[in-house]
Amino acid sequence: MPREISAGIVIFRRTREGLKFLILYHGHNYWNFPKGKILTEEKSLAAALRETKEETGLGAKDLRLIANFKVYERFYFRRANQPVFKIVIFYLAETRNPEVKISEEHLGYAWLTFNEAKKILGRYRDSQKVLRQVYEFLRR
């Protein structure tokens, strides 16, 4: 069975309303964190930073990576009727820059509170789990 490994970054910022998380909109009610495939010979963190820059315009200088945080999504999906095992490695970063420049692969984005983000990630249990792990980590 083919395996696919991606990496991404859950980005948050502190606001008067509390923590807000950056969620990208792909269309068809699908929202998710910035992420993408790891290129051959690329380390997961480098891939996460590259994909985040491509998808949000936020580069390493805009982000403060949070040490000792890394979580994984693991799931199966079907592509061309073949099962694919996918692993997504997520890092965590804070930004003070609310300006996002989305790539052509996205239709929009939102900065959402934990409860708003949980709701919008709706049927994507893996993404909800990542969000919950991030939130609990940040509240410690």
N, CA, C and O atoms as CSV, one atom per row, in Angstrom:
chain,resi,resn,atom,element,x,y,z
A,1,MET,N,N,0.852,-1.197,0.000
A,1,MET,CA,C,0.000,0.000,0.000
A,1,MET,C,C,0.891,1.252,0.000
A,1,MET,O,O,1.836,1.344,0.783
A,2,PRO,N,N,0.586,2.207,-0.877
A,2,PRO,CA,C,1.399,3.437,-0.896
A,2,PRO,C,C,1.261,4.238,0.398
A,2,PRO,O,O,0.202,4.279,1.024
A,3,ARG,N,N,2.366,4.870,0.772
A,3,ARG,CA,C,2.395,5.732,1.956
A,3,ARG,C,C,2.732,7.138,1.514
A,3,ARG,O,O,3.514,7.344,0.586
A,4,GLU,N,N,2.137,8.094,2.181
A,4,GLU,CA,C,2.401,9.493,1.856
A,4,GLU,C,C,2.687,10.218,3.165
A,4,GLU,O,O,1.965,10.045,4.147
A,5,ILE,N,N,3.737,11.027,3.178
A,5,ILE,CA,C,4.057,11.774,4.401
A,5,ILE,C,C,4.060,13.256,4.087
A,5,ILE,O,O,4.718,13.714,3.153
A,6,SER,N,N,3.310,13.994,4.888
A,6,SER,CA,C,3.223,15.445,4.746
A,6,SER,C,C,3.629,16.087,6.063
A,6,SER,O,O,3.730,15.424,7.096
A,7,ALA,N,N,3.857,17.395,6.001
A,7,ALA,CA,C,4.177,18.138,7.215
A,7,ALA,C,C,3.498,19.493,7.137
A,7,ALA,O,O,3.279,20.038,6.055
A,8,GLY,N,N,3.169,20.028,8.312
A,8,GLY,CA,C,2.506,21.326,8.351
A,8,GLY,C,C,2.729,22.007,9.688
A,8,GLY,O,O,3.398,21.482,10.578
A,9,ILE,N,N,2.150,23.184,9.800
A,9,ILE,CA,C,2.285,23.962,11.025
A,9,ILE,C,C,0.915,24.480,11.441
A,9,ILE,O,O,0.184,25.066,10.643
A,10,VAL,N,N,0.590,24.253,12.694
A,10,VAL,CA,C,-0.600,24.878,13.265
A,10,VAL,C,C,-0.123,26.246,13.750
A,10,VAL,O,O,0.757,26.343,14.605
A,11,ILE,N,N,-0.720,27.300,13.191
A,11,ILE,CA,C,-0.303,28.663,13.507
A,11,ILE,C,C,-1.368,29.317,14.375
A,11,ILE,O,O,-2.565,29.219,14.103
A,12,PHE,N,N,-0.905,29.989,15.427
A,12,PHE,CA,C,-1.854,30.694,16.289
A,12,PHE,C,C,-1.320,32.092,16.575
A,12,PHE,O,O,-0.134,32.381,16.416
A,13,ARG,N,N,-2.246,32.948,17.005
A,13,ARG,CA,C,-1.838,34.265,17.512
A,13,ARG,C,C,-2.704,34.617,18.702
A,13,ARG,O,O,-3.822,34.124,18.851
A,14,ARG,N,N,-2.165,35.482,19.546
A,14,ARG,CA,C,-2.887,35.896,20.745
A,14,ARG,C,C,-3.666,37.171,20.421
A,14,ARG,O,O,-3.106,38.135,19.900
A,15,THR,N,N,-4.959,37.166,20.736
A,15,THR,CA,C,-5.802,38.335,20.469
A,15,THR,C,C,-6.570,38.670,21.746
A,15,THR,O,O,-6.512,37.931,22.729
A,16,ARG,N,N,-7.282,39.784,21.718
A,16,ARG,CA,C,-8.098,40.158,22.877
A,16,ARG,C,C,-9.164,39.106,23.161
A,16,ARG,O,O,-9.570,38.923,24.309
A,17,GLU,N,N,-9.617,38.418,22.120
A,17,GLU,CA,C,-10.634,37.360,22.311
A,17,GLU,C,C,-9.987,36.032,22.695
A,17,GLU,O,O,-10.681,35.024,22.826
A,18,GLY,N,N,-8.679,36.018,22.874
A,18,GLY,CA,C,-7.982,34.770,23.214
A,18,GLY,C,C,-7.197,34.252,22.023
A,18,GLY,O,O,-6.951,34.983,21.064
A,19,LEU,N,N,-6.808,32.994,22.089
A,19,LEU,CA,C,-6.020,32.380,21.020
A,19,LEU,C,C,-6.868,32.250,19.755
A,19,LEU,O,O,-8.044,31.889,19.810
A,20,LYS,N,N,-6.242,32.554,18.614
A,20,LYS,CA,C,-6.909,32.340,17.318
A,20,LYS,C,C,-5.993,31.477,16.462
A,20,LYS,O,O,-4.774,31.650,16.454
A,21,PHE,N,N,-6.607,30.544,15.743
A,21,PHE,CA,C,-5.876,29.584,14.925
A,21,PHE,C,C,-6.132,29.841,13.448
A,21,PHE,O,O,-7.250,30.174,13.053
A,22,LEU,N,N,-5.093,29.686,12.634
A,22,LEU,CA,C,-5.217,29.896,11.194
A,22,LEU,C,C,-5.679,28.606,10.526
A,22,LEU,O,O,-5.016,27.572,10.608
A,23,ILE,N,N,-6.832,28.691,9.861
A,23,ILE,CA,C,-7.380,27.544,9.133
A,23,ILE,C,C,-7.587,27.984,7.682
A,23,ILE,O,O,-8.161,29.042,7.421
A,24,LEU,N,N,-7.115,27.163,6.748
A,24,LEU,CA,C,-7.224,27.481,5.318
A,24,LEU,C,C,-8.434,26.771,4.717
A,24,LEU,O,O,-8.770,25.651,5.102
A,25,TYR,N,N,-9.085,27.449,3.761
A,25,TYR,CA,C,-10.277,26.899,3.111
A,25,TYR,C,C,-9.941,26.403,1.712
A,25,TYR,O,O,-9.434,27.153,0.879
A,26,HIS,N,N,-10.232,25.118,1.464
A,26,HIS,CA,C,-9.945,24.490,0.167
A,26,HIS,C,C,-11.164,24.452,-0.747
A,26,HIS,O,O,-11.044,24.091,-1.918
A,27,GLY,N,N,-12.324,24.815,-0.234
A,27,GLY,CA,C,-13.560,24.645,-1.005
A,27,GLY,C,C,-14.255,23.356,-0.577
A,27,GLY,O,O,-13.670,22.542,0.137
A,28,HIS,N,N,-15.489,23.171,-1.006
A,28,HIS,CA,C,-16.285,21.968,-0.696
A,28,HIS,C,C,-16.320,21.683,0.808
A,28,HIS,O,O,-16.216,20.529,1.225
A,29,ASN,N,N,-16.467,22.731,1.617
A,29,ASN,CA,C,-16.553,22.588,3.076
A,29,ASN,C,C,-15.318,21.974,3.711
A,29,ASN,O,O,-15.395,21.455,4.825
A,30,TYR,N,N,-14.186,22.022,3.031
A,30,TYR,CA,C,-12.954,21.437,3.564
A,30,TYR,C,C,-12.001,22.532,4.042
A,30,TYR,O,O,-11.514,23.345,3.257
A,31,TRP,N,N,-11.752,22.530,5.342
A,31,TRP,CA,C,-10.836,23.465,5.988
A,31,TRP,C,C,-9.715,22.663,6.624
A,31,TRP,O,O,-9.941,21.552,7.106
A,32,ASN,N,N,-8.498,23.218,6.631
A,32,ASN,CA,C,-7.405,22.523,7.284
A,32,ASN,C,C,-6.249,23.465,7.562
A,32,ASN,O,O,-6.268,24.628,7.158
A,33,PHE,N,N,-5.240,22.950,8.259
A,33,PHE,CA,C,-4.039,23.714,8.574
A,33,PHE,C,C,-3.098,23.716,7.365
A,33,PHE,O,O,-3.193,22.834,6.512
A,34,PRO,N,N,-2.190,24.700,7.282
A,34,PRO,CA,C,-1.199,24.696,6.198
A,34,PRO,C,C,-0.338,23.427,6.288
A,34,PRO,O,O,0.206,23.100,7.343
A,35,LYS,N,N,-0.231,22.725,5.154
A,35,LYS,CA,C,0.561,21.490,5.134
A,35,LYS,C,C,0.787,21.050,3.693
A,35,LYS,O,O,0.126,21.533,2.774
A,36,GLY,N,N,1.719,20.137,3.511
A,36,GLY,CA,C,1.952,19.590,2.181
A,36,GLY,C,C,2.968,18.465,2.218
A,36,GLY,O,O,3.564,18.171,3.255
A,37,LYS,N,N,3.154,17.840,1.055
A,37,LYS,CA,C,4.044,16.677,0.957
A,37,LYS,C,C,5.496,17.041,1.227
A,37,LYS,O,O,5.979,18.108,0.847
A,38,ILE,N,N,6.164,16.125,1.889
A,38,ILE,CA,C,7.602,16.261,2.131
A,38,ILE,C,C,8.320,15.810,0.860
A,38,ILE,O,O,8.075,14.711,0.363
A,39,LEU,N,N,9.198,16.651,0.342
A,39,LEU,CA,C,9.965,16.298,-0.860
A,39,LEU,C,C,11.086,15.330,-0.483
A,39,LEU,O,O,11.516,15.286,0.669
A,40,THR,N,N,11.550,14.565,-1.454
A,40,THR,CA,C,12.641,13.619,-1.218
A,40,THR,C,C,13.812,14.344,-0.564
A,40,THR,O,O,14.159,15.456,-0.961
A,41,GLU,N,N,14.415,13.720,0.428
A,41,GLU,CA,C,15.580,14.273,1.130
A,41,GLU,C,C,15.276,15.515,1.971
A,41,GLU,O,O,16.190,16.119,2.533
A,42,GLU,N,N,14.010,15.897,2.059
A,42,GLU,CA,C,13.651,17.086,2.846
A,42,GLU,C,C,13.289,16.649,4.262
A,42,GLU,O,O,12.622,15.631,4.446
A,43,LYS,N,N,13.719,17.402,5.249
A,43,LYS,CA,C,13.342,17.123,6.642
A,43,LYS,C,C,11.912,17.638,6.853
A,43,LYS,O,O,11.470,18.562,6.169
A,44,SER,N,N,11.197,17.030,7.805
A,44,SER,CA,C,9.786,17.391,7.999
A,44,SER,C,C,9.608,18.862,8.383
A,44,SER,O,O,8.670,19.506,7.911
A,45,LEU,N,N,10.483,19.402,9.224
A,45,LEU,CA,C,10.336,20.808,9.622
A,45,LEU,C,C,10.572,21.738,8.436
A,45,LEU,O,O,9.855,22.725,8.268
A,46,ALA,N,N,11.564,21.430,7.623
A,46,ALA,CA,C,11.834,22.238,6.423
A,46,ALA,C,C,10.624,22.210,5.487
A,46,ALA,O,O,10.249,23.237,4.921
A,47,ALA,N,N,10.020,21.040,5.328
A,47,ALA,CA,C,8.825,20.902,4.477
A,47,ALA,C,C,7.669,21.714,5.056
A,47,ALA,O,O,6.952,22.399,4.327
A,48,ALA,N,N,7.499,21.631,6.374
A,48,ALA,CA,C,6.407,22.364,7.029
A,48,ALA,C,C,6.579,23.866,6.824
A,48,ALA,O,O,5.612,24.569,6.532
A,49,LEU,N,N,7.807,24.358,6.977
A,49,LEU,CA,C,8.070,25.796,6.786
A,49,LEU,C,C,7.878,26.201,5.321
A,49,LEU,O,O,7.308,27.255,5.039
A,50,ARG,N,N,8.349,25.371,4.394
A,50,ARG,CA,C,8.207,25.675,2.962
A,50,ARG,C,C,6.732,25.722,2.575
A,50,ARG,O,O,6.287,26.673,1.932
A,51,GLU,N,N,5.978,24.702,2.963
A,51,GLU,CA,C,4.552,24.645,2.619
A,51,GLU,C,C,3.783,25.805,3.253
A,51,GLU,O,O,2.903,26.389,2.619
A,52,THR,N,N,4.113,26.137,4.498
A,52,THR,CA,C,3.433,27.236,5.177
A,52,THR,C,C,3.691,28.547,4.453
A,52,THR,O,O,2.780,29.356,4.280
A,53,LYS,N,N,4.936,28.760,4.028
A,53,LYS,CA,C,5.287,29.976,3.269
A,53,LYS,C,C,4.510,30.013,1.949
A,53,LYS,O,O,3.958,31.049,1.577
A,54,GLU,N,N,4.473,28.873,1.243
A,54,GLU,CA,C,3.762,28.804,-0.045
A,54,GLU,C,C,2.266,29.050,0.124
A,54,GLU,O,O,1.651,29.736,-0.693
A,55,GLU,N,N,1.680,28.491,1.184
A,55,GLU,CA,C,0.221,28.515,1.327
A,55,GLU,C,C,-0.312,29.730,2.078
A,55,GLU,O,O,-1.491,30.059,1.954
A,56,THR,N,N,0.547,30.412,2.864
A,56,THR,CA,C,0.053,31.520,3.688
A,56,THR,C,C,0.842,32.813,3.518
A,56,THR,O,O,0.385,33.878,3.933
A,57,GLY,N,N,2.024,32.727,2.911
A,57,GLY,CA,C,2.896,33.888,2.823
A,57,GLY,C,C,3.670,34.138,4.117
A,57,GLY,O,O,4.525,35.022,4.165
A,58,LEU,N,N,3.374,33.367,5.165
A,58,LEU,CA,C,4.083,33.534,6.446
A,58,LEU,C,C,5.368,32.715,6.412
A,58,LEU,O,O,5.339,31.491,6.287
A,59,GLY,N,N,6.496,33.415,6.524
A,59,GLY,CA,C,7.782,32.739,6.466
A,59,GLY,C,C,8.384,32.577,7.846
A,59,GLY,O,O,7.781,32.959,8.849
A,60,ALA,N,N,9.586,32.004,7.890
A,60,ALA,CA,C,10.265,31.732,9.167
A,60,ALA,C,C,10.373,32.996,10.031
A,60,ALA,O,O,10.282,32.918,11.256
A,61,LYS,N,N,10.564,34.153,9.398
A,61,LYS,CA,C,10.705,35.399,10.180
A,61,LYS,C,C,9.380,35.837,10.815
A,61,LYS,O,O,9.374,36.606,11.777
A,62,ASP,N,N,8.252,35.344,10.273
A,62,ASP,CA,C,6.931,35.681,10.824
A,62,ASP,C,C,6.507,34.719,11.928
A,62,ASP,O,O,5.543,34.978,12.648
A,63,LEU,N,N,7.229,33.613,12.058
A,63,LEU,CA,C,6.792,32.537,12.941
A,63,LEU,C,C,7.773,32.309,14.084
A,63,LEU,O,O,8.988,32.359,13.897
A,64,ARG,N,N,7.233,32.062,15.251
A,64,ARG,CA,C,8.062,31.653,16.391
A,64,ARG,C,C,7.671,30.210,16.696
A,64,ARG,O,O,6.621,29.941,17.279
A,65,LEU,N,N,8.544,29.292,16.288
A,65,LEU,CA,C,8.259,27.872,16.501
A,65,LEU,C,C,8.250,27.564,17.991
A,65,LEU,O,O,9.083,28.063,18.749
A,66,ILE,N,N,7.300,26.739,18.395
A,66,ILE,CA,C,7.179,26.335,19.795
A,66,ILE,C,C,7.960,25.035,19.964
A,66,ILE,O,O,7.661,24.028,19.324
A,67,ALA,N,N,8.959,25.075,20.830
A,67,ALA,CA,C,9.813,23.898,21.048
A,67,ALA,C,C,9.013,22.762,21.672
A,67,ALA,O,O,7.997,22.987,22.328
A,68,ASN,N,N,9.478,21.563,21.461
A,68,ASN,CA,C,8.920,20.359,22.095
A,68,ASN,C,C,7.466,20.101,21.750
A,68,ASN,O,O,6.741,19.504,22.546
A,69,PHE,N,N,7.025,20.538,20.580
A,69,PHE,CA,C,5.662,20.193,20.159
A,69,PHE,C,C,5.719,19.590,18.767
A,69,PHE,O,O,6.224,20.198,17.823
A,70,LYS,N,N,5.184,18.367,18.662
A,70,LYS,CA,C,5.057,17.702,17.369
A,70,LYS,C,C,3.960,16.664,17.543
A,70,LYS,O,O,4.030,15.832,18.448
A,71,VAL,N,N,2.946,16.705,16.685
A,71,VAL,CA,C,1.873,15.702,16.738
A,71,VAL,C,C,1.681,15.119,15.344
A,71,VAL,O,O,2.147,15.670,14.347
A,72,TYR,N,N,0.986,13.996,15.304
A,72,TYR,CA,C,0.820,13.264,14.049
A,72,TYR,C,C,-0.644,12.966,13.774
A,72,TYR,O,O,-1.415,12.644,14.678
A,73,GLU,N,N,-1.007,13.082,12.498
A,73,GLU,CA,C,-2.285,12.538,12.023
A,73,GLU,C,C,-1.916,11.287,11.248
A,73,GLU,O,O,-0.947,11.281,10.489
A,74,ARG,N,N,-2.687,10.235,11.439
A,74,ARG,CA,C,-2.482,9.010,10.651
A,74,ARG,C,C,-3.846,8.554,10.178
A,74,ARG,O,O,-4.757,8.352,10.980
A,75,PHE,N,N,-3.984,8.392,8.867
A,75,PHE,CA,C,-5.281,7.950,8.360
A,75,PHE,C,C,-5.125,7.322,6.985
A,75,PHE,O,O,-4.086,7.450,6.336
A,76,TYR,N,N,-6.179,6.641,6.557
A,76,TYR,CA,C,-6.236,6.045,5.228
A,76,TYR,C,C,-7.201,6.844,4.387
A,76,TYR,O,O,-8.209,7.345,4.886
A,77,PHE,N,N,-6.891,6.962,3.110
A,77,PHE,CA,C,-7.863,7.524,2.181
A,77,PHE,C,C,-7.706,6.790,0.860
A,77,PHE,O,O,-6.770,6.010,0.685
A,78,ARG,N,N,-8.617,7.038,-0.067
A,78,ARG,CA,C,-8.561,6.363,-1.362
A,78,ARG,C,C,-8.215,7.365,-2.449
A,78,ARG,O,O,-8.780,8.457,-2.510
A,79,ARG,N,N,-7.276,6.979,-3.309
A,79,ARG,CA,C,-6.937,7.771,-4.489
A,79,ARG,C,C,-6.981,6.811,-5.668
A,79,ARG,O,O,-6.303,5.783,-5.669
A,80,ALA,N,N,-7.776,7.149,-6.664
A,80,ALA,CA,C,-7.960,6.287,-7.836
A,80,ALA,C,C,-8.298,4.861,-7.385
A,80,ALA,O,O,-7.764,3.878,-7.899
A,81,ASN,N,N,-9.193,4.791,-6.419
A,81,ASN,CA,C,-9.692,3.523,-5.868
A,81,ASN,C,C,-8.637,2.677,-5.160
A,81,ASN,O,O,-8.881,1.504,-4.877
A,82,GLN,N,N,-7.469,3.252,-4.869
A,82,GLN,CA,C,-6.416,2.546,-4.139
A,82,GLN,C,C,-6.316,3.122,-2.729
A,82,GLN,O,O,-6.364,4.341,-2.559
A,83,PRO,N,N,-6.178,2.260,-1.711
A,83,PRO,CA,C,-5.979,2.806,-0.364
A,83,PRO,C,C,-4.578,3.400,-0.227
A,83,PRO,O,O,-3.600,2.832,-0.714
A,84,VAL,N,N,-4.496,4.543,0.439
A,84,VAL,CA,C,-3.220,5.202,0.696
A,84,VAL,C,C,-3.148,5.463,2.196
A,84,VAL,O,O,-4.109,5.945,2.794
A,85,PHE,N,N,-2.001,5.141,2.803
A,85,PHE,CA,C,-1.798,5.432,4.223
A,85,PHE,C,C,-1.076,6.761,4.315
A,85,PHE,O,O,0.010,6.923,3.758
A,86,LYS,N,N,-1.672,7.708,5.013
A,86,LYS,CA,C,-1.101,9.052,5.089
A,86,LYS,C,C,-0.712,9.399,6.514
A,86,LYS,O,O,-1.448,9.128,7.462
A,87,ILE,N,N,0.459,10.004,6.644
A,87,ILE,CA,C,0.931,10.524,7.928
A,87,ILE,C,C,1.173,12.011,7.725
A,87,ILE,O,O,1.809,12.411,6.750
A,88,VAL,N,N,0.668,12.832,8.640
A,88,VAL,CA,C,0.943,14.264,8.597
A,88,VAL,C,C,1.597,14.643,9.922
A,88,VAL,O,O,1.055,14.371,10.993
A,89,ILE,N,N,2.761,15.269,9.837
A,89,ILE,CA,C,3.487,15.717,11.021
A,89,ILE,C,C,3.196,17.203,11.195
A,89,ILE,O,O,3.429,17.996,10.283
A,90,PHE,N,N,2.686,17.579,12.368
A,90,PHE,CA,C,2.376,18.987,12.615
A,90,PHE,C,C,3.290,19.584,13.678
A,90,PHE,O,O,3.519,18.997,14.735
A,91,TYR,N,N,3.798,20.757,13.365
A,91,TYR,CA,C,4.540,21.583,14.309
A,91,TYR,C,C,3.615,22.709,14.751
A,91,TYR,O,O,2.494,22.837,14.260
A,92,LEU,N,N,4.096,23.516,15.678
A,92,LEU,CA,C,3.282,24.594,16.236
A,92,LEU,C,C,4.087,25.880,16.214
A,92,LEU,O,O,5.265,25.886,16.573
A,93,ALA,N,N,3.457,26.970,15.793
A,93,ALA,CA,C,4.150,28.257,15.756
A,93,ALA,C,C,3.190,29.386,16.076
A,93,ALA,O,O,1.995,29.324,15.789
A,94,GLU,N,N,3.755,30.417,16.680
A,94,GLU,CA,C,2.990,31.627,16.974
A,94,GLU,C,C,3.401,32.707,15.981
A,94,GLU,O,O,4.562,32.789,15.580
A,95,THR,N,N,2.438,33.529,15.593
A,95,THR,CA,C,2.752,34.679,14.752
A,95,THR,C,C,2.084,35.912,15.346
A,95,THR,O,O,1.098,35.816,16.077
A,96,ARG,N,N,2.633,37.054,15.022
A,96,ARG,CA,C,1.976,38.320,15.381
A,96,ARG,C,C,1.396,38.956,14.124
A,96,ARG,O,O,0.749,40.001,14.187
A,97,ASN,N,N,1.634,38.317,12.985
A,97,ASN,CA,C,1.226,38.866,11.700
A,97,ASN,C,C,-0.108,38.267,11.252
A,97,ASN,O,O,-0.154,37.099,10.867
A,98,PRO,N,N,-1.202,39.048,11.295
A,98,PRO,CA,C,-2.503,38.507,10.878
A,98,PRO,C,C,-2.685,38.497,9.358
A,98,PRO,O,O,-3.675,37.964,8.855
A,99,GLU,N,N,-1.715,39.095,8.614
A,99,GLU,CA,C,-1.825,39.195,7.148
A,99,GLU,C,C,-1.436,37.883,6.484
A,99,GLU,O,O,-0.283,37.459,6.560
A,100,VAL,N,N,-2.394,37.247,5.838
A,100,VAL,CA,C,-2.157,35.972,5.174
A,100,VAL,C,C,-2.348,36.162,3.678
A,100,VAL,O,O,-3.317,36.786,3.245
A,101,LYS,N,N,-1.418,35.621,2.884
A,101,LYS,CA,C,-1.548,35.654,1.417
A,101,LYS,C,C,-1.666,34.218,0.953
A,101,LYS,O,O,-0.669,33.512,0.803
A,102,ILE,N,N,-2.912,33.793,0.725
A,102,ILE,CA,C,-3.129,32.388,0.361
A,102,ILE,C,C,-2.654,32.093,-1.054
A,102,ILE,O,O,-2.582,32.976,-1.909
A,103,SER,N,N,-2.330,30.816,-1.273
A,103,SER,CA,C,-1.894,30.350,-2.591
A,103,SER,C,C,-3.126,30.072,-3.456
A,103,SER,O,O,-4.263,30.176,-2.997
A,104,GLU,N,N,-2.873,29.721,-4.702
A,104,GLU,CA,C,-3.981,29.418,-5.630
A,104,GLU,C,C,-4.730,28.151,-5.252
A,104,GLU,O,O,-5.853,27.936,-5.708
A,105,GLU,N,N,-4.111,27.298,-4.412
A,105,GLU,CA,C,-4.806,26.052,-4.055
A,105,GLU,C,C,-5.872,26.256,-2.980
A,105,GLU,O,O,-6.597,25.321,-2.640
A,106,HIS,N,N,-5.967,27.464,-2.449
A,106,HIS,CA,C,-6.969,27.736,-1.420
A,106,HIS,C,C,-7.931,28.830,-1.858
A,106,HIS,O,O,-7.599,29.678,-2.687
A,107,LEU,N,N,-9.132,28.794,-1.283
A,107,LEU,CA,C,-10.152,29.787,-1.625
A,107,LEU,C,C,-10.288,30.855,-0.552
A,107,LEU,O,O,-10.875,31.911,-0.789
A,108,GLY,N,N,-9.739,30.576,0.639
A,108,GLY,CA,C,-9.862,31.544,1.712
A,108,GLY,C,C,-9.170,31.056,2.964
A,108,GLY,O,O,-8.527,30.006,2.976
A,109,TYR,N,N,-9.315,31.843,4.022
A,109,TYR,CA,C,-8.727,31.475,5.316
A,109,TYR,C,C,-9.498,32.187,6.410
A,109,TYR,O,O,-10.275,33.105,6.148
A,110,ALA,N,N,-9.272,31.753,7.637
A,110,ALA,CA,C,-9.894,32.419,8.785
A,110,ALA,C,C,-8.999,32.247,10.001
A,110,ALA,O,O,-8.318,31.233,10.160
A,111,TRP,N,N,-9.018,33.270,10.860
A,111,TRP,CA,C,-8.416,33.180,12.196
A,111,TRP,C,C,-9.572,32.877,13.136
A,111,TRP,O,O,-10.475,33.698,13.294
A,112,LEU,N,N,-9.552,31.701,13.764
A,112,LEU,CA,C,-10.695,31.255,14.545
A,112,LEU,C,C,-10.302,30.891,15.974
A,112,LEU,O,O,-9.201,30.406,16.233
A,113,THR,N,N,-11.236,31.139,16.892
A,113,THR,CA,C,-11.043,30.691,18.270
A,113,THR,C,C,-11.077,29.165,18.275
A,113,THR,O,O,-11.459,28.543,17.284
A,114,PHE,N,N,-10.679,28.573,19.383
A,114,PHE,CA,C,-10.681,27.115,19.504
A,114,PHE,C,C,-12.058,26.538,19.170
A,114,PHE,O,O,-12.163,25.595,18.385
A,115,ASN,N,N,-13.123,27.107,19.770
A,115,ASN,CA,C,-14.476,26.559,19.541
A,115,ASN,C,C,-14.928,26.735,18.097
A,115,ASN,O,O,-15.561,25.839,17.539
A,116,GLU,N,N,-14.612,27.886,17.478
A,116,GLU,CA,C,-14.974,28.107,16.071
A,116,GLU,C,C,-14.210,27.129,15.177
A,116,GLU,O,O,-14.778,26.542,14.256
A,117,ALA,N,N,-12.926,26.963,15.458
A,117,ALA,CA,C,-12.097,26.070,14.648
A,117,ALA,C,C,-12.574,24.623,14.775
A,117,ALA,O,O,-12.631,23.885,13.791
A,118,LYS,N,N,-12.917,24.229,16.011
A,118,LYS,CA,C,-13.403,22.867,16.248
A,118,LYS,C,C,-14.654,22.609,15.406
A,118,LYS,O,O,-14.809,21.544,14.808
A,119,LYS,N,N,-15.539,23.604,15.375
A,119,LYS,CA,C,-16.785,23.474,14.625
A,119,LYS,C,C,-16.519,23.388,13.114
A,119,LYS,O,O,-17.102,22.548,12.428
A,120,ILE,N,N,-15.645,24.252,12.604
A,120,ILE,CA,C,-15.407,24.310,11.158
A,120,ILE,C,C,-14.646,23.079,10.659
A,120,ILE,O,O,-14.758,22.710,9.490
A,121,LEU,N,N,-13.871,22.444,11.549
A,121,LEU,CA,C,-13.150,21.225,11.172
A,121,LEU,C,C,-14.088,20.028,11.223
A,121,LEU,O,O,-13.725,18.914,10.846
A,122,GLY,N,N,-15.301,20.283,11.697
A,122,GLY,CA,C,-16.428,19.351,11.717
A,122,GLY,C,C,-16.143,17.886,11.581
A,122,GLY,O,O,-15.833,17.208,12.561
A,123,ARG,N,N,-16.247,17.388,10.354
A,123,ARG,CA,C,-16.179,15.924,10.169
A,123,ARG,C,C,-14.745,15.423,10.055
A,123,ARG,O,O,-14.536,14.225,9.863
A,124,TYR,N,N,-13.752,16.303,10.169
A,124,TYR,CA,C,-12.351,15.880,10.076
A,124,TYR,C,C,-11.802,15.626,11.475
A,124,TYR,O,O,-11.157,16.484,12.077
A,125,ARG,N,N,-12.079,14.415,11.976
A,125,ARG,CA,C,-11.734,14.076,13.364
A,125,ARG,C,C,-10.254,14.194,13.644
A,125,ARG,O,O,-9.865,14.626,14.728
A,126,ASP,N,N,-9.408,13.813,12.676
A,126,ASP,CA,C,-7.961,13.897,12.879
A,126,ASP,C,C,-7.537,15.342,13.093
A,126,ASP,O,O,-6.725,15.633,13.971
A,127,SER,N,N,-8.082,16.239,12.295
A,127,SER,CA,C,-7.749,17.664,12.429
A,127,SER,C,C,-8.263,18.217,13.756
A,127,SER,O,O,-7.589,19.020,14.401
A,128,GLN,N,N,-9.451,17.789,14.160
A,128,GLN,CA,C,-9.988,18.207,15.462
A,128,GLN,C,C,-9.076,17.738,16.587
A,128,GLN,O,O,-8.847,18.461,17.557
A,129,LYS,N,N,-8.558,16.520,16.447
A,129,LYS,CA,C,-7.682,15.962,17.471
A,129,LYS,C,C,-6.388,16.780,17.556
A,129,LYS,O,O,-5.916,17.084,18.652
A,130,VAL,N,N,-5.825,17.131,16.418
A,130,VAL,CA,C,-4.609,17.960,16.388
A,130,VAL,C,C,-4.894,19.298,17.064
A,130,VAL,O,O,-4.111,19.757,17.896
A,131,LEU,N,N,-6.017,19.921,16.707
A,131,LEU,CA,C,-6.399,21.202,17.310
A,131,LEU,C,C,-6.510,21.075,18.829
A,131,LEU,O,O,-6.027,21.936,19.564
A,132,ARG,N,N,-7.142,20.007,19.295
A,132,ARG,CA,C,-7.311,19.785,20.733
A,132,ARG,C,C,-5.951,19.603,21.415
A,132,ARG,O,O,-5.725,20.139,22.500
A,133,GLN,N,N,-5.042,18.846,20.781
A,133,GLN,CA,C,-3.701,18.635,21.351
A,133,GLN,C,C,-2.952,19.965,21.452
A,133,GLN,O,O,-2.278,20.228,22.447
A,134,VAL,N,N,-3.073,20.796,20.424
A,134,VAL,CA,C,-2.437,22.118,20.421
A,134,VAL,C,C,-2.999,22.973,21.550
A,134,VAL,O,O,-2.251,23.579,22.318
A,135,TYR,N,N,-4.323,23.012,21.642
A,135,TYR,CA,C,-4.993,23.853,22.626
A,135,TYR,C,C,-4.603,23.451,24.048
A,135,TYR,O,O,-4.294,24.297,24.887
A,136,GLU,N,N,-4.624,22.143,24.297
A,136,GLU,CA,C,-4.261,21.664,25.638
A,136,GLU,C,C,-2.803,21.966,25.952
A,136,GLU,O,O,-2.474,22.314,27.086
A,137,PHE,N,N,-1.928,21.838,24.964
A,137,PHE,CA,C,-0.502,22.150,25.139
A,137,PHE,C,C,-0.316,23.627,25.480
A,137,PHE,O,O,0.466,23.968,26.368
A,138,LEU,N,N,-1.031,24.499,24.779
A,138,LEU,CA,C,-0.878,25.943,24.985
A,138,LEU,C,C,-1.489,26.408,26.316
A,138,LEU,O,O,-1.091,27.442,26.852
A,139,ARG,N,N,-2.434,25.662,26.836
A,139,ARG,CA,C,-3.085,26.067,28.098
A,139,ARG,C,C,-2.311,25.613,29.322
A,139,ARG,O,O,-2.634,26.012,30.441
A,140,ARG,N,N,-1.289,24.780,29.125
A,140,ARG,CA,C,-0.483,24.302,30.257
A,140,ARG,C,C,0.258,25.429,30.909
A,140,ARG,O,O,0.986,25.211,31.878
